[in-house]
Amino acid sequence: MHDFLKRGGWLFLAILFVVTALGVGVYSFFVNTHPNDNSGNSCQKITVGEQKPAKNGKYEGAQLVGYKPVKHVSYVQCQDIKTGNGKTVAATSTITATYTGAIASSGKIFQSSLDTGQPFTASLGSGVIQGWTSGIPGMKAGGTRRILIPAQYAYGATGSCQTPDPKDPTKCQVYSIPPNADLVFDVTVLAVK
């Protein structure tokens, strides 16, 4: 009987641990993907100047205009730079947009579609990072939004490799986005389908 109670106690603690961990995970997911007025996820209106390229004529490598670097982004946040007057983006819309992405802790641009002159077309239901899926709905065509994204809703612990290690292609020699980097994007929606 004593062994039965002992095993039952351990089983109870194991179940309690699993239920608690699951509850915390579900709560975290909900808080980070469902904006409300008290969480900071509501988009505030900001004013920034025009983004200028770096000295080499490219946006990549320049500092993101009007952005003050932050040490850590804990949830998806958005700031409207310009409110559009076109069709509203839904969570499952396909958008055509231009974007400029920077590392949140430095403000240094790692990539911009302005460098190629080619807008980006993708479905928010798939094909984009989760931070875009959370941060872009509600925008209107013609609008520009700044979205701050925690690493887990961007490229996570993997990052994005620019130059693989020639000796071991499973490793990265140079990252365009380092592992566990929080990001900031300025996105201008050109069209919504």
C-alpha positions in Angstrom: 0.0 0.0 0.0 2.8 2.4 0.9 4.5 1.8 -2.5 1.2 2.3 -4.3 0.8 5.7 -2.6 4.4 6.6 -3.3 3.9 5.8 -7.0 0.6 7.6 -7.0 2.2 10.7 -5.6 4.9 10.7 -8.2 2.3 10.2 -10.9 0.2 13.0 -9.6 3.3 15.4 -9.5 4.2 14.3 -13.1 0.7 15.0 -14.3 0.6 18.3 -12.5 4.0 19.3 -14.1 2.8 18.5 -17.6 -0.6 20.3 -17.1 1.2 23.4 -15.7 3.8 23.5 -18.5 1.0 23.1 -21.1 -1.0 25.8 -19.5 1.9 28.2 -19.5 2.7 27.4 -23.1 -0.9 28.0 -24.2 -1.2 31.2 -22.3 2.2 32.5 -23.7 1.0 31.6 -27.2 -2.3 33.4 -26.7 -0.7 36.5 -25.3 1.8 36.8 -28.1 -0.7 36.2 -30.9 -3.8 38.0 -29.7 -3.5 41.8 -29.4 -5.4 43.7 -26.8 -5.2 47.3 -25.7 -3.3 46.6 -22.5 -0.6 44.3 -24.0 1.2 46.9 -26.2 0.1 45.0 -29.3 -2.2 47.8 -30.4 -0.6 49.8 -33.2 0.4 53.3 -32.2 1.0 56.0 -34.8 4.6 57.1 -35.2 6.4 59.5 -37.5 9.7 58.7 -39.1 11.7 60.2 -41.9 12.4 58.7 -45.3 14.7 55.7 -45.3 18.1 56.4 -47.0 20.5 53.9 -48.4 24.0 53.4 -46.9 27.0 55.0 -48.5 27.3 52.1 -51.0 23.8 53.0 -52.4 22.2 49.9 -50.8 19.7 49.9 -47.9 21.4 46.7 -46.5 23.9 47.8 -43.9 22.3 51.2 -43.2 20.6 52.1 -39.9 16.8 51.9 -39.9 15.5 55.5 -39.9 13.7 56.7 -36.8 14.3 53.5 -34.9 15.9 53.3 -31.4 17.5 49.9 -30.8 16.1 47.7 -28.0 17.8 44.9 -26.1 14.8 42.5 -26.3 11.4 42.3 -27.9 9.1 40.2 -25.8 5.9 40.2 -28.0 4.9 41.2 -31.5 4.4 45.0 -31.5 3.3 47.3 -34.3 3.6 51.0 -35.1 1.8 52.6 -38.0 4.0 55.0 -39.9 1.3 55.6 -42.6 -2.3 54.5 -42.7 -3.4 53.2 -46.0 -6.8 53.8 -47.6 -7.1 50.6 -49.7 -8.3 47.1 -49.0 -7.8 45.8 -45.4 -5.4 42.9 -44.9 -7.0 39.8 -43.3 -5.1 37.0 -41.6 -5.4 34.8 -44.7 -4.8 37.5 -47.4 -2.1 37.4 -50.0 -0.2 40.7 -50.0 2.2 42.4 -52.3 4.6 44.6 -50.2 8.0 46.2 -49.9 9.9 45.6 -46.7 13.0 46.6 -44.9 14.2 44.3 -42.1 16.7 45.2 -39.4 18.1 43.5 -36.2 16.1 45.0 -33.3 19.2 45.3 -31.0 21.2 47.3 -33.4 18.8 48.8 -36.0 21.2 47.6 -38.8 19.3 46.6 -41.9 20.0 43.0 -43.0 17.7 43.1 -46.1 15.5 45.4 -48.0 13.3 44.7 -51.1 14.1 48.4 -52.0 17.6 47.1 -52.9 16.2 44.9 -55.7 13.2 47.1 -56.5 11.1 44.0 -56.5 8.0 43.8 -54.2 7.4 40.6 -52.3 4.1 38.7 -52.7 3.1 36.0 -50.2 0.1 34.6 -48.3 -0.1 35.5 -44.7 -1.6 32.1 -44.1 1.7 30.5 -45.1 5.0 31.6 -46.6 5.9 34.3 -44.1 7.3 34.4 -40.6 4.8 34.2 -37.7 5.6 37.8 -36.7 4.2 39.0 -40.1 1.2 36.7 -39.7 0.5 38.5 -36.4 1.6 42.0 -37.2 0.3 42.7 -40.7 -3.5 41.9 -40.5 -5.5 45.1 -40.1 -3.3 47.1 -42.3 -4.8 48.7 -45.4 -3.2 48.8 -48.9 -1.0 51.9 -49.2 -0.1 51.8 -45.5 3.3 51.3 -43.9 3.8 49.6 -40.5 6.8 49.0 -38.3 6.6 45.5 -36.7 8.9 44.4 -33.8 9.2 40.7 -33.7 10.6 38.4 -31.0 13.1 35.8 -32.3 10.7 32.9 -31.7 8.3 34.5 -34.2 11.0 35.2 -36.7 14.0 32.9 -37.5 14.4 31.5 -33.9 17.5 29.6 -32.8 18.4 28.8 -36.4 18.8 32.3 -37.7 19.4 32.8 -41.4 22.7 31.8 -42.9 24.3 34.0 -45.6 27.5 32.0 -46.1 27.7 28.3 -45.2 31.0 27.0 -43.8 32.9 25.6 -46.8 34.3 22.8 -44.6 31.0 21.8 -43.1 27.9 23.0 -45.0 25.7 22.1 -42.0 27.3 25.0 -40.2 27.2 28.7 -40.9 30.2 30.9 -41.5 28.3 34.3 -41.8 24.7 34.9 -40.7 22.5 37.5 -42.3 20.2 37.1 -39.2 22.0 35.7 -36.2 20.4 32.9 -34.1 17.9 34.2 -31.5 17.8 37.7 -33.0 14.7 39.9 -32.4 13.8 41.7 -35.6 12.1 44.9 -36.8 10.5 45.3 -40.2 9.0 48.3 -42.0 6.4 46.9 -44.3 4.5 48.8 -47.0 1.4 47.0 -48.3 1.0 47.7 -52.0 -1.9 45.3 -52.8 -4.2 42.9 -51.0 -5.9 39.8 -52.4 
